[in-house]
Amino acid sequence: MASTAPLAPNGFARIFAWPRLRFTLAFSASIGVLLGLASPTPFLIVLVRTVLTGAAILLVFGWLEQWPRQLPRWLPRTVWRLLGIAIVLPIASGIACGLTGGSETTYINGKNHAVGIGTLVFTGLLFAPWIAVGAIIRQRDSAAREQAFAFELERSEYERRMSDARLRQLQAQVEPHFLFNTLANVQALVDSGSPQASKVLTSLIAYLRAAVPRMQSQAGTLSDEVDLVRAYLEIMQMRMPDRLQYAIHLDPAAARLRCPPLALLTLVENAVRHGIDPSEAGGRIDVDIWLRDDRCILRVKDTGVGLKTISRGLGTGLSTLRERLKLAFGGDAQLNLTEVPPHGVCAEITFPIREAGA
């Protein structure tokens, strides 16, 4: 088995990246200044030697970071790079001193030359491994942070997809419970030859045309939501023409704002199903939408039987609606239900203003 290099090879561009090169040049020059002040060798020559040696160490350090692509499992890449520095350091020092021999004696017999090489090797062995270890630790920390950041992005994307899937599931739970009743009414009207059958069917088609796309979308505008509610109430008014009246008021400034799909319709359906329909006298539904400061307010008020006789179905519907609002607005939305004396219910949703497409 072999261990793979932690970083993909990308040549000299990474080896001599400016942060690395800048640090190497600055540190080598600093060492060169200190050695040059105490050396009989000319100051400039010592400075050039240390810089050349530092550049050679940087080259080997970066090269062994990427080559070979695989190492034996028993040989960590950190150890491999440190061994490379230890081996190359004397060679690089000798070459640097050879290239900058100047007025010194020959390469083989020159005492000053040997001292210069020894000084460079000793200084390099004193500092280079620790600097290399620090660079490796810093590199690993940086890689860990990048990996953690990438994981966080992936987790956020996963949570977003889960929220979208959950929102779609909740939207699918909003049953058009009146659909089958309406189709049954249409069938009864057709069988009896009533001219109302065509009107009911036309309103039903209008409702489905508005509702089906909304079932698949994550957000639409309040204008779309009002169109859907109006088509629904028209159908319900045809079913009980003497027992249902309604009015819808939409603030023009709120028409293009985002709204969770079927949120308003859920309130209206509850008002019809649990307020108007159980009442022998029927009642009225008022739908009002307006803006207040930086929030949008949706209010559905009915004059039905009130809260006392409401069945468990309303609780289920409102629980689902609350969860959809939480998914859509992250908890920055409120749903309140109050009783209206002498009888009736007022349901109100408030949420932050968000333009469509935002």
C-alpha positions as CSV (number, residue, x, y, z in Angstrom):
1,M,0.0,0.0,0.0
2,A,1.1,3.6,-0.6
3,S,0.2,7.0,0.6
4,T,-0.9,9.6,-1.9
5,A,0.5,13.1,-2.0
6,P,-1.9,15.5,-0.2
7,L,-1.8,18.1,-3.0
8,A,-2.1,17.6,-6.7
9,P,1.0,18.6,-8.6
10,N,0.9,22.0,-10.2
11,G,4.5,22.7,-11.0
12,F,6.7,25.6,-10.3
13,A,3.7,27.9,-9.9
14,R,3.1,26.3,-6.5
15,I,6.7,25.7,-5.5
16,F,7.6,29.3,-6.0
17,A,4.3,30.8,-5.0
18,W,4.9,34.4,-3.9
19,P,4.1,34.0,-0.2
20,R,6.7,31.1,0.0
21,L,9.3,32.9,-2.1
22,R,8.8,36.1,-0.1
23,F,9.3,34.4,3.2
24,T,12.3,32.4,2.0
25,L,14.1,35.5,0.5
26,A,13.4,37.6,3.7
27,F,14.6,34.9,6.1
28,S,17.6,33.9,4.0
29,A,18.6,37.5,3.7
30,S,18.3,38.0,7.4
31,I,20.5,35.0,8.1
32,G,23.0,36.3,5.5
33,V,23.2,39.7,7.2
34,L,23.9,38.1,10.5
35,L,26.6,35.8,9.1
36,G,28.1,38.5,6.9
37,L,28.7,40.7,9.9
38,A,30.8,38.1,11.6
39,S,32.5,36.5,8.6
40,P,35.8,37.4,7.0
41,T,34.2,36.7,3.6
42,P,32.9,39.8,1.9
43,F,29.4,40.7,3.1
44,L,27.7,40.6,-0.3
45,I,29.1,37.2,-1.1
46,V,27.7,35.7,2.2
47,L,24.4,37.3,1.5
48,V,24.2,35.8,-2.0
49,R,25.2,32.4,-0.7
50,T,22.5,32.3,1.9
51,V,19.8,33.4,-0.5
52,L,20.9,30.8,-3.1
53,T,20.9,28.1,-0.4
54,G,17.5,29.2,0.8
55,A,16.1,29.1,-2.8
56,A,17.5,25.6,-3.3
57,I,15.9,24.4,-0.1
58,L,12.6,25.9,-1.2
59,L,12.9,24.1,-4.5
60,V,13.5,20.8,-2.9
61,F,10.8,21.3,-0.2
62,G,8.2,22.2,-2.9
63,W,9.3,19.5,-5.3
64,L,9.1,16.7,-2.7
65,E,5.7,18.0,-1.7
66,Q,4.4,16.8,-5.0
67,W,6.8,14.0,-6.1
68,P,6.5,11.2,-6.1
69,R,2.7,11.0,-6.2
70,Q,2.7,7.9,-4.0
71,L,5.0,7.0,-1.1
72,P,5.2,3.8,0.9
73,R,2.8,3.7,3.8
74,W,5.7,3.5,6.3
75,L,7.2,6.7,4.9
76,P,5.2,9.9,5.8
77,R,5.6,12.7,3.3
78,T,6.7,15.0,6.1
79,V,9.6,12.8,6.9
80,W,10.4,12.5,3.2
81,R,10.6,16.2,2.8
82,L,12.8,16.7,5.9
83,L,15.2,14.0,4.7
84,G,15.3,15.7,1.3
85,I,16.2,19.0,3.0
86,A,18.9,17.4,5.1
87,I,20.5,15.7,2.0
88,V,20.3,18.7,-0.3
89,L,21.4,21.3,2.2
90,P,25.2,20.4,2.1
91,I,25.1,20.1,-1.7
92,A,23.3,23.4,-2.1
93,S,25.7,25.1,0.3
94,G,28.7,23.7,-1.6
95,I,27.3,24.9,-5.0
96,A,26.5,28.3,-3.6
97,C,30.0,28.7,-2.2
98,G,31.5,27.4,-5.5
99,L,29.5,29.9,-7.6
100,T,30.6,32.8,-5.3
101,G,34.2,31.8,-4.7
102,G,35.5,35.3,-5.4
103,S,39.0,36.0,-4.1
104,E,39.1,33.0,-1.8
105,T,41.3,30.0,-2.3
106,T,40.4,27.1,-4.5
107,Y,37.3,25.0,-3.9
108,I,39.1,21.9,-2.7
109,N,41.9,23.4,-0.5
110,G,40.5,26.8,0.5
111,K,40.1,27.0,4.3
112,N,37.8,30.0,4.1
113,H,35.7,28.1,1.6
114,A,35.3,25.1,3.8
115,V,34.4,27.3,6.7
116,G,31.8,29.0,4.6
117,I,30.2,25.7,3.6
118,G,30.3,24.4,7.1
119,T,28.7,27.6,8.4
120,L,25.9,27.5,5.8
121,V,25.3,23.8,6.5
122,F,25.2,24.2,10.3
123,T,22.9,27.3,10.1
124,G,20.7,25.5,7.6
125,L,20.4,22.4,9.8
126,L,19.7,24.6,12.7
127,F,16.8,26.5,11.2
128,A,15.5,24.8,8.0
129,P,13.9,21.7,9.5
130,W,12.0,23.8,12.0
131,I,10.8,26.2,9.4
132,A,9.8,23.3,7.2
133,V,7.8,21.7,10.0
134,G,6.1,25.0,10.7
135,A,5.3,25.4,7.1
136,I,3.9,21.8,6.9
137,I,1.7,22.4,10.0
138,R,0.5,25.6,8.6
139,Q,-0.3,24.0,5.3
140,R,-2.2,21.2,7.0
141,D,-4.2,23.7,9.1
142,S,-5.0,25.6,5.9
143,A,-6.0,22.4,4.2
144,A,-8.2,21.4,7.2
145,R,-9.9,24.8,7.1
146,E,-10.5,24.5,3.4
147,Q,-11.9,21.0,3.9
148,A,-14.1,22.2,6.8
149,F,-15.3,25.1,4.7
150,A,-16.1,22.8,1.8
151,F,-17.9,20.4,4.1
152,E,-19.9,23.3,5.6
153,L,-20.9,24.4,2.0
154,E,-21.8,20.8,1.2
155,R,-23.8,20.5,4.4
156,S,-25.6,23.8,3.7
157,E,-26.4,22.6,0.2
158,Y,-27.7,19.3,1.6
159,E,-29.8,21.1,4.2
160,R,-31.2,23.4,1.5
161,R,-32.1,20.5,-0.7
162,M,-33.7,18.7,2.3
163,S,-35.7,21.9,3.1
164,D,-36.8,22.1,-0.5
165,A,-37.9,18.5,-0.5
166,R,-39.7,19.0,2.8
167,L,-41.4,22.1,1.5
168,R,-42.6,20.2,-1.6
169,Q,-43.8,17.4,0.6
170,L,-45.8,19.8,2.8
171,Q,-47.2,21.5,-0.3
172,A,-48.3,18.1,-1.6
173,Q,-50.2,17.6,1.7
174,V,-52.4,20.6,1.1
175,E,-55.3,18.7,-0.3
176,P,-57.7,20.3,-2.7
177,H,-60.3,18.5,-0.6
178,F,-63.1,20.4,-2.3
179,L,-62.0,19.1,-5.8
180,F,-63.9,15.9,-5.6
181,N,-66.9,17.5,-4.1
182,T,-66.9,20.1,-6.9
183,L,-66.6,17.4,-9.5
184,A,-69.5,15.6,-7.9
185,N,-71.5,18.8,-8.0
186,V,-70.7,19.3,-11.7
187,Q,-71.8,15.8,-12.4
188,A,-75.1,16.3,-10.5
189,L,-75.6,19.6,-12.4
190,V,-74.9,18.0,-15.8
191,D,-77.3,15.1,-15.0
192,S,-80.0,17.5,-14.1
193,G,-79.4,19.7,-17.1
194,S,-78.6,22.8,-15.0
195,P,-77.0,25.7,-16.8
196,Q,-74.8,26.2,-13.7
197,A,-72.7,23.2,-14.7
198,S,-70.8,25.1,-17.3
199,K,-70.0,28.0,-14.9
200,V,-68.8,25.7,-12.2
201,L,-66.7,23.8,-14.6
202,T,-65.2,27.0,-16.0
203,S,-64.3,28.2,-12.5
204,L,-62.8,24.8,-11.7
205,I,-60.6,25.0,-14.8
206,A,-59.5,28.5,-13.8
207,Y,-58.7,27.2,-10.3
208,L,-56.7,24.2,-11.5
209,R,-54.8,26.4,-14.0
210,A,-53.7,28.6,-11.2
211,A,-53.2,25.8,-8.6
212,V,-51.2,23.2,-10.5
213,P,-48.1,25.4,-11.2
214,R,-48.1,26.6,-7.6
215,M,-47.9,23.1,-6.3
216,Q,-44.5,22.7,-8.0
217,S,-43.0,26.1,-7.2
218,Q,-41.2,27.1,-4.0
219,A,-42.4,30.7,-4.0
220,G,-44.7,32.9,-6.0
221,T,-46.2,36.4,-5.7
222,L,-49.1,37.5,-3.7
223,S,-50.8,38.5,-6.9
224,D,-50.7,34.8,-8.0
225,E,-51.9,33.7,-4.6
226,V,-54.9,36.1,-4.7
227,D,-55.8,34.8,-8.2
228,L,-55.9,31.3,-6.8
229,V,-57.9,32.3,-3.8
230,R,-60.4,34.2,-6.0
231,A,-60.9,31.2,-8.3
232,Y,-61.4,28.9,-5.2
233,L,-64.0,31.3,-3.6
234,E,-65.9,31.6,-6.9
235,I,-66.3,27.8,-6.9
236,M,-67.4,27.7,-3.3
237,Q,-69.9,30.5,-3.9
238,M,-71.4,28.6,-6.7
239,R,-71.8,25.6,-4.4
240,M,-73.5,27.6,-1.7
241,P,-74.6,30.9,-3.3
242,D,-76.9,31.9,-0.5
243,R,-74.5,31.1,2.3
244,L,-71.1,32.6,1.3
245,Q,-70.1,36.2,0.5
246,Y,-66.5,37.3,0.2
247,A,-64.3,40.3,-0.5
248,I,-60.6,40.5,-1.3
249,H,-58.4,43.5,-0.9
250,L,-54.8,43.5,-2.1
251,D,-52.5,46.4,-1.5
252,P,-50.9,47.2,-5.0
253,A,-47.5,47.6,-3.3
254,A,-47.7,44.0,-2.1
255,A,-48.7,42.4,-5.3
256,R,-45.1,41.5,-6.4
257,L,-43.9,40.3,-3.0
258,R,-43.0,36.6,-2.5
259,C,-45.4,34.4,-0.7
260,P,-45.1,30.7,0.2
261,P,-47.3,28.7,-2.2
262,L,-50.8,28.0,-1.0
263,A,-50.3,29.9,2.3
264,L,-53.2,32.3,1.8
265,L,-55.3,29.5,0.2
266,T,-54.8,27.4,3.3
267,L,-56.3,30.1,5.5
268,V,-59.2,30.6,3.2
269,E,-59.9,26.9,2.9
270,N,-60.0,26.6,6.7
271,A,-62.3,29.6,6.9
272,V,-64.7,27.9,4.4
273,R,-64.4,24.4,5.7
274,H,-64.5,25.1,9.5
275,G,-66.2,28.4,9.7
276,I,-68.8,29.0,6.9
277,D,-69.7,25.5,5.8
278,P,-70.8,24.2,9.3
279,S,-72.9,27.3,9.9
280,E,-76.5,27.0,8.8
281,A,-76.6,30.7,8.0
282,G,-73.3,30.7,6.3
283,G,-71.2,33.8,6.5
284,R,-68.7,36.2,5.0
285,I,-65.0,36.0,4.4
286,D,-62.8,39.0,4.1
287,V,-59.3,38.7,2.7
288,D,-57.0,41.7,3.3
289,I,-53.3,42.0,2.4
290,W,-51.2,45.1,3.1
291,L,-47.8,46.3,4.2
292,R,-46.7,47.7,7.5
293,D,-43.1,48.9,7.8
294,D,-40.9,46.1,6.5
295,R,-43.5,43.3,6.9
296,C,-46.4,42.0,4.9
297,I,-49.6,41.1,6.6
298,L,-52.2,38.5,5.4
299,R,-55.5,38.5,7.2
300,V,-58.5,36.2,6.6
301,K,-61.5,36.9,8.7
302,D,-64.8,35.0,8.6
303,T,-68.1,35.2,10.4
304,G,-68.6,31.5,10.7
305,V,-69.1,29.3,13.7
306,G,-65.9,30.3,15.6
307,L,-63.2,28.4,17.3
308,K,-65.2,26.3,19.7
309,T,-66.7,24.0,17.2
310,I,-63.6,23.7,15.0
311,S,-62.4,20.2,14.4
312,R,-58.9,18.8,14.7
313,G,-58.4,19.2,11.0
314,L,-57.8,22.9,11.4
315,G,-55.0,22.2,13.9
316,T,-53.3,19.9,11.4
317,G,-53.7,22.4,8.6
318,L,-52.2,25.2,10.6
319,S,-49.4,23.0,11.9
320,T,-48.4,22.2,8.3
321,L,-48.7,25.9,7.4
322,R,-46.5,26.9,10.3
323,E,-43.9,24.5,9.2
324,R,-44.0,25.7,5.6
325,L,-43.6,29.3,6.9
326,K,-40.6,28.3,9.0
327,L,-39.0,26.6,6.0
328,A,-39.6,29.6,3.8
329,F,-38.6,32.4,6.2
330,G,-36.4,30.7,8.8
331,G,-38.6,31.5,11.8
332,D,-39.1,35.1,10.8
333,A,-42.8,34.6,10.2
334,Q,-45.8,34.5,12.5
335,L,-49.2,32.9,12.3
336,N,-51.9,34.0,14.8
337,L,-55.5,32.8,15.2
338,T,-58.0,34.7,17.3
339,E,-61.8,34.5,17.8
340,V,-63.9,37.4,16.6
341,P,-67.0,38.2,18.7
342,P,-69.8,37.3,18.6
343,H,-68.7,34.5,16.3
344,G,-66.0,34.0,13.7
345,V,-62.3,33.6,13.4
346,C,-59.4,35.9,12.3
347,A,-56.3,34.2,11.0
348,E,-53.3,36.5,10.4
349,I,-49.8,35.8,8.9
350,T,-47.0,38.3,9.0
351,F,-43.6,37.8,7.3
352,P,-40.7,40.0,6.1
353,I,-41.0,41.7,2.8
354,R,-39.2,39.9,0.0
355,E,-39.4,40.9,-3.6
356,A,-40.1,38.1,-6.2
357,G,-36.9,36.6,-7.4
358,A,-34.9,37.8,-4.4
